[in-house]
Amino acid sequence: MLRVPYPDLLETLQRVLLKLGFESERAALCARLFAETSRDGVYSHGLNRFPLFVSMTQSGVVDIHAQPEMIGGWGALERWNGKAGPGNLNAHHSMDRAIGLSRQYGLGCIALANTNHWMRGGTYGWQAAEAGVIGICWTNTTSNLPPWGASEPRLGNNPLVVALPRREGHVVLDMAMSQFSYGAIASYRMRGACCCRSKADSTTRAI
């Protein structure tokens, strides 16, 4: 696996985003979210996803200038429209807003619609934990997972994130609803690896 120093990766990603037309502050944050994901070893949703993100930006699927807008709320509960903006920036903003609401009400809950892929869900769990609050995040996706005993995909392999702040080290759970996520499988394929099932114990493992 090619090793790239974190500062070099961060600077390169930021330079690409600036060329795409991102405002400098948003380019810095977006690049950091991608770079930190790869730095932390979650290769399936960091640099690996960046070329697709660039392609979606160039095709207009991602509106780099869109800012999320609140469309409804009541106390600690708010609904926001992501306006098809960058998913990681929208999610980061939503968690920041939820943290702010929790300071005021003891709880903050944000529902975000009309956005793009948020990349590593655990990013926003770490964001919560580092702010000293418990974070729970999830998202929807397409039907790609068969129910138990079925052969047709009917359920979304929705990621679930649970974060707990602790003095001795935060606990952040970032998991798919199946044994492997699609991102993890794609990462194995890129490394020339595969997933297989043992006939002896029927457990799936990576090779």
N, C-alpha and C positions, 0 to 999 in steps of 0.2 A: 504494500500500500504506500502510495506517495505521501510523504510527510511535508507539510507546508507550515512555516511558522505562523502563529495566530496573527501577529500584527500585519504580516504580508497578505494573508487571506482577507482580513478586515479591510485593509486599504484597497485591495483589488476589487472586492465586491462593491465598496462604496464608490469607487471610480466608475464602475459600470453603471451603477444606479444614477449617478450624476449625468452620465452621457444619455441615459434614457429620459432625462428631464425631471428627475426627482428634485425637490427642494432640499437644500443641503442638510438641514436638521433631520428630515424624514429619511434621507438617504443614509445618514449615519446610524439611525436607530434600526432601520430595516437591515442594513449590512451587519450590524452587531448581532441581531437576532439570528440571522443565518449562520454567522461565523461562530457564535457561542454554541450553537447546536452541534456543529461538527467538532468543535473543541472539546465538548463534553462527551464525545463518542457516539452520539446519535446520528450516525452517518446517513440514515434513511431519510431524514427531513432537514438536513443542513445544506451543504454544498451540492449534494446530489440533486436537490430539487431546484437549485438556482437557475440552471438553463431553462427549465420549463417555466419558471416564474418570469424570466426575461421574455420568453416566447409569448406568454399570455399577455404580458404588458405591451409588447409590440403589436399584437393582434387586437388590442383594445378590450380584451376580456377583463383585465385589471386596469382600473382608472387610477393612475398614480396621483392625481390631484384631488381625488374625492376625500372629503372629511366626514367622519360619522356624525349623524344628526339624531338627537333625541326626538322621538315621535310620541312618547307617552310616558307617564310615570305617576307613582303614588308612593310617597315616603321613600322607603328603602328599595322599592322596585321600579325599574326603568326599562323601557324598550327603545332600542336604537336601530337606525338604518345605516348600514355600512356603505351604501351607495356604490357597491362593486369596487371598493377600494382595496388596497393591499391587505390580505387577510391577517398577516402577522401584526401590522400596524393597528388595524381595527381591534384585534383581540387584545393587544397590549393596552390600548386606550380603554377598552371595556373593563379590563382588570383594574387598571388605575382608578377608574370611576367607581368600581365596586368597592375598592379599598377605601376611597374617600367616603362613600356612603356608610360603610361599616364603622368608620370613626364617629359619624354623626348619629347613627341609629342602632349600632351594635350588629347590624347585618346589612349587606349590600348585594343586590341581585340584579344582574344585567342580562337582558335577552337581546341578542344581536342578530339581525337578519340582513339579507342582501349583501353578503360579503364573499370573499374568496378563501381559499385554503389557508388555515391559520398556521400551517407547518407544524413544528413540534408543540404539542399541547402542553407538555411539561414546563415549557418556558413560562407560562402564565401561573403555574403552580409555584415555581421558584420565585416569581415576582411577588406572589402573595406571601409566601413564607418569609422572604427577606424583608417584607413590610411588617412582619410580626402578626399576621392574621392567618386563619385557616382558609384555604381555597379549595373549591370544588368546581371543576369545569368539565363540560362535555359538548359534543357537537353531533350533528346529523351527517349522514353520508348516503351514497346510493346503496341499493340492495345488492350485497355481494357475499352474504353469508347464509347458508342453508340452516333452517332450524334443525334441532336435534332429530336425527332419523330421516331427514328429508334430503333430496338431491337438488332441488331448485333454490337458488338464492332468493330469500324473502326478507332478510334482516340486514340492516347496516352494521358494519363492523366498527361501531362508534367508539372512539377513544374516550376514556374516562381518566380524569386527573384529580387526585386528592393530595393536598399539601398540608403539612402540620409543622409549624415553626417550633424549634427547640433550641435551648442554649447549647446543648451538646451536639448539635447538628440537625438540620432540618430533615424531615422525612417527606419525600415527594414520590408519589405513585403515578406513573404515566403508562397506561396499558390499553391494549386493544381487547375486544370482546372475544377473541379467538386466541389460540395458542401462538399464532404468528400474525403479525400485521402485514398488509400488502407492502408497506414501505420496507419492512425487514426482509421480506422475500426478495424484493427488487435489489436491496443492498447485497444480499448473498449472491444473486445472479451477476451483479457487476464485478464481484470479487472472484467469479468463476466457481462459486460454491453452489450447494443445492440443499434442499430439505428432503429427508427420506423418512420412511416409517419402518420400524423394526417389526418383523413378523413375530418375534419371540415375546416382546412385551407390549407391542402396539403403542409405543410412545414415539412421538415425533421429535427429531433432533436435527440440528444444523451440522453440516460437514464442511 
